[in-house]
Amino acid sequence: MSAADPLPALLVAVPVVILACQTGAVLLRRLGQPPVIGEIAMGILLGPSLVGWLWPEAHHWLFPESVLPYTSVLGQLGLLAFMFLVGLELDLGALRGHSRIAVAVSSAGMLLPLGLGALLAVGMYGQLAPEGVGLTPFTLFVAVAMSVTAFPVLARILVDRGLYGTPLGALAMACAAADDVAAWSLLALVVALASAGSPLDAVTTAGLAVAFAAAMVLVVRPLLARWAAARADRTNDGVLLVLLFSGLCLSALVTDLVGVHTLFGAFLFGVVTPRGHRRIEASAARLRAVAVPVLLPLFFVHTGLRTEIGALAADPVQWLWAGAVLAVAVLGKWGGAAGAARACGRSWREALSVGALMNCRGLTELVVLNIGLELGVIGPELFTMLVLMALITTAVTSPAVSRFQSRKPSLPAPPAAPAPAPAAVSGT
């Protein structure tokens, strides 16, 4: 393969990555785990943690330097589409009927890991913070990374366990939706602080981001709703798909120009896109059919290429920090959510189930971690620790829920009939 022409190498790397991630997804699915666990694991194994360690020549042949920028861009496109789908599935209406306990659980599930994560970050700042990074952005980022919940993976687990639409499932979805909004808002603040050259720049970036979000919700959302009601049924399916993809790209471009990551724009466009419209849902499903199984695995391997578990093995102290990261993540998220649910009168079985679900991090955590690494807020060692934490906490969610769930939940019945299971981001 010619070094001047990356296309032949790309034509080898892309199908290898896709097939490997699909294989991992199928294997883990048979073990009762969400497919994303297998995809993340395969991405890590294809990187320097296994293939690059056992067979460096094959690793360099499969992922030469000339092809990495292209696989990265394709993976980012898949990630933008995924974030749009997450926003489209996010339904804050799930809070209705569960507002009191949902506010309590989501607040505890955010505040405790934020606080514990901040304390941990202060302790590890001298050893694990990249040179030149201030204490404030480093601390805020680690705190946010500890407080993330993977809304899409949580929904998939609920569907697989037959809990979606049950009182327990409705409560977990409501808490996860509230946490998602809070986590992405805090992460936008961290990005503004890390990217700005001065406090005034950070305030300006944050102000522009808030103004853009307000415009999307107050102006763009009603316009899209009126357009969907009047013209969506008369729009060609291919044109509708192009409009959705173009919209998420343009929204991502605006947030990039503002100084906030492109993913926020794609997520916002998904939030304001009309839900429940048959043609729009069909176009979103077509976008999912390509983006999730074909493009998103390239993001997993992009993450895997940045994850080097062997670098931790050389220093036992690094494994102690990795253990501390995992302990703080579980104690903060699982403990905080479960404790709040118990304090609101739920049984220990229900409270522990809610805590386990809120402790699920999945792909959402990887998105957050890659943003932090790209900004230079965290270094490769801490990135690897946090990736392992995300993988472990996601892997224990499903068996923990199976262990703790009650056959006859005592939560009060929801006020309305349960919504259909989510389709846009199932499996991730």
N, C-alpha and C positions, 0 to 999 in steps of 0.2 A: 504494500500500500504506500502510495506516494505521500511524503510528508507535506508536500505543497497542496495536496487535495485531501481535505479531511472527510469527504463524503464516503469513500470506501470504509474507513474506520468507523464512521457513524453508522453505516449500514450493518456493521457487525455488532457494535456496542448496544444499539437500541433494542434489537430483538433478544439479545442475550439478557439484558436487564429486565425486559418485560416478561419473558418466559420464566426467569428465575424468581421474580417477585410473585408471579401468578402461582408458581409451584409452591412457594412458601405460604401463600394465602390459602391454597387448597389443603395443604398438610395441617396447618394450624386450625383451619375450620373444622377438620375432622376430629381434632382434639378438643373441640368445644371452645376455641378461642376466636376473637374477632380476626378476620383476615388481615387487618392492618398489622397485627403482631408479626405474622409471617413476612409481610412486605418489608417492614422495618428491619427485621432480622436479616433478611436476604441482602438488603442494601448495605448493612454493616459487614456481612460476611464477604461481599464482593470487594470491599475496601481493603485498606492496609491491615485491618484487624485479623483477617484470615488469608484470603487469596494473596494479598500483597506481602504477607509474612511467609507463607509456605512456598509460593511460586511467584517471585517478583517479576520474572520475565513475562509470564502470562498476564500478570496484572498490567504491566506497562504496555503490552501489545493490545490488550483489550481496551485500556483507557489511556491512549497516548495524550500528551499535552495538547496536541492540535485539535482533539475532539472534545475536550472538556468544556470549552466555552459554549459549544453547540448543545451538548447534552444539558448543560446548566440552563440555557435559555429555554429549551423545550420543557424542562422540568418546571421552570418558573411559570410558563404559560399554563401548564397543567395545574399548578398551585393557584394561579389567579382564578381559573375556572372553578377549582374546588372551593375557594373562599367565597366566590359568588354563590355557589350552591349552599354553602353553610349559612350565608346571610338569608337566602331564600327560604331555607327550612326553619330559621329562627323565628319562633312565635311567642312573643311575650304575653299573648292572650292566655297562655297556659297558666299564668299566675292567678287568673280568676278562679275563685273558690279555694285557693291555697295561699292567699296573699300573706296572712300572718305568719304561718309556719315557714313558707317559702322565703320570706324576707329574713326571718331569724336564721334559718339554715344557711342560706346563701351568704348572709352577712358574716356569720361565724366561719363559714367555709372559705371566705376571702380574708377576713381580718386576722384570724389566727395564723394561717400560713404566711401572710404578708409580714406580720410581726416577727414570727420565728425565722422566716427567711431573711429579714433585715438583720436580725441578730447574728445569724450564721454568716451573712455576707461581711459584716464588720469583722468577725473573727478570721475569715479567710482572705480578707482584702490584701494583707501584706504578702501572702504567698501565692495567690491564684489570680489576682487582678492583673491585666496587662499593663505594661508600663505606660504611664501618661494618662490613664483613666482615673477620673475623679471618684472619690468615695461615694458621692451622691448617686450618679448614674449607675455605678456598679451595684450599690445596695438596692436601689429601686428595681433594677433588672432582675437580680436574684430573687427578690421578694415576689415580683410578678410571676417569675418562672415557677415558683413554689405554689402559686395560687390558681393555676390553670386547670380547667376541666374540659375534656374533649366531648363537646356536645354531640357530634356525629357518632362517635364510637359508643357513647352512652346509649344513644337511641338504638343502635344496632344490637347491643347487648340486651336491652329491654325487649326488643322484638324476638330475639333468639330464645329468651327465657320465658316468653309468653306473658311479659309484664307490661308491655306497651299498652296504654289505655286503661290500666288498672289504677286505683288510687295511689299506690306506691310509685308506679311509673310516672303518673301525671305530676306528682310532687317532685320527683327527681328531675324530670324535664323542665319544670318551672324553675327550680333552683339552678340547673345548669344554664338555662337561657339567661337568667339574671347575672350569673357569674361570667358568662361569655362577654356580655356587654361591658361589665365592669373591668374585666381583664384586658380587653382590647382597648378600652379608653385609657387605662393606666399605661399600657404598652405604648400607645401613641404619645403619651407624655414623656416616657423614657426615651423614645426615638427623638422627640423634639429636643430634649436636654442633651442627648449624646451627639446629635448632628449640629447643634447650634454652636456658633463661635463665641457667643456671649450670652449673658442672661436676657438681654433685650431681644436677641435673635430667637431664643427659646420661647419667650413670651409671644413674639410675633408669629412663630410657627404654630404654637398652640392655638392662638387666636384665629389664625387662618383655617386651621383644621376644624375648629368648632364651628366657624362660619360656614365652611363647606358642608359639614355634617348637617347643620341646621337647614341649609338650602336644599340638600337632598331630601330631607324628611318633610319639610314644609312646602317646598315648591315642586321638586321633581316627582315625588311620590304621588301627589294628587293629579299631576299631568299624566303620568303613566297610567294611573287608574282610569282616568277619563278616556285615554287613548285605547286601553285594553277593552273597555266596555263598548266603544264605538267602532273600532277598526280591527282589533286583533283577529276576529273570526273571519275577516275578509283578506287577511294577509297570508301570502304564500308561506308554507312551513319553512322553506329554505331561507326566505327573506327574514322571517321572524327569528330564526336561529342566528343569522348574521347580525340583526339588530341587537339581540341580547349580548352576543360576544363583543360587538363593537362598543356597546354601552359600558360593559365591565372594563374593557381596555381603556376607554377614555376616562372613566372615573378613576381608574388606577393611575393614569397619567397625571391627572389633576393633583391627587394626593402626593405623588412623587415630586411635582413641581412646587407644591406647598412646603415640602421638606419632611413629609411623613411617608412611610413605606407604601409602595404600590398596593400591597395586600389590603390595606385599609380601604382603599377606593373600591376594589372589587367586592369586598365584604359589604360596604355601604350600598353599592348598587344592588346587591342581592337583597338587602334588607328592604329597600324601597320598591323593588319589583313586585307587581301585584301577585298575590297568592290565590290559589283556588280556580284560576282560569285554565280551562282544559288545554287550549292551544299553547299557552305559555308553559304549563307543566310538561307538555309533550316535548317542546323544544328544549327545556331544561334537561329532560331525560335523555334526549339525543346528545346534548353536550356532555352529560355525565358518561354516556356510553363510550365516548372517545377519551375524554380527559382523565377519568379515574383509572381505567385499566391500561391505557397506552402512554399517557404523558406523565402522570403522577409517579409511576415507578422511577422515572429519571430523577425526580426530586429525592426519593429514598436513597438512591445510590449516590446522589450528590451529598447527602448527609453522611452516608457510610464512608465516603472518601475523606470526610473531615473527622471521622471518628477513629481513633487509634487506641484500642484497649491496651495494646502492648506497652504504650508509653506510661500507663499507670503501674504496670507490673514492675518496672524498674525501681520504683520508690514506694515502700510500704506506707509511708505517710499519706500518699495520694489515695490509697485504698481506705485509709481512715477517714479522709475527707469525703470520699465517695459514700462511705457508710453513713456519715453524718448528714450528707445531702439526702439520702434515702430516708433516714429516720425522721428528719425534719419535715420532709414532704408528706410522709404518711401520717405523722402525728398532727401536723397542721391541718391538712385537708380532711382526712378521714376522721381524726379525732374531733376537729372543730365542728364538722357537719353532723357527725353522730351525736356529739354532746348536746348540740342545739336541738336536734330532733327529739332526743330523750327529755330535755328540759321542757319541751313543748307537749309532753305527755305521751309520746309514742313509746311502744315497747322497745326493749333492747334489740330484739330481732329486726324490727323495722328500722330503728335508728342506725344500727350497724350496716344494714343494707343500703340505706341512703348514703351513709358515709363512704362505703365501698364504691358506690357509683360516682360520687363526687370526686373520689381519688383517682378516677380514670383520666389519663392525660393524652395518650394516643398521638395522632398526627398533629393536633393543635399545639402540643408542646414542642414538637420538632420545628414547626413553623416559627414559634417564638424564639427558640434557641438559635436557629439559623440567622434570624434578624440580629440577635445579639452578637453573634460571631462576625457577621458582615460589618456591623457597626464598630467592631473592636472593643465592645464593652466587656466581653468575656474572652478568655483564651482557649486554645485547643484542649487543655487538660480539663478545665471546668466544663467545657462543652461536652466532652466525652462522658464525664460523670453525670451530667444532667440528661444526656441521651439514654444512658443505662437506667437512670431513675425513671424516665418516661416509659421505657420498655418494661421494667419490672412492675411498676404500679399499674400499668394497663393490663399486663398478663394476669395479675392476681385478682382483677375486678370480677371477671366472670365466675371463677370458682368460688370467690367469696360471696357473691350474690346468691349463687346456688346453695351455699351453705347456710346463709342467714335468712333467706326469704321465707316468709310464712306462707303456708298453704291457704290460710284463711286470713288475709290481711285485715287488721282492725281499723285501718284508716277510713274516714268517712267517704261515702261515694261522691264522685265529682258531680257538679251541678248540671253538666251537659254530657251528651253521648261522646265517647272517646273519638278523637280524630283518627283517620287512617294512618297506618304506619308510614314513617318518612321513606321516601324513595331516592331523593336527590343525592344523598351522600352515604347511602347504605354501604357498609363494609369498611368505611374508613373513619 
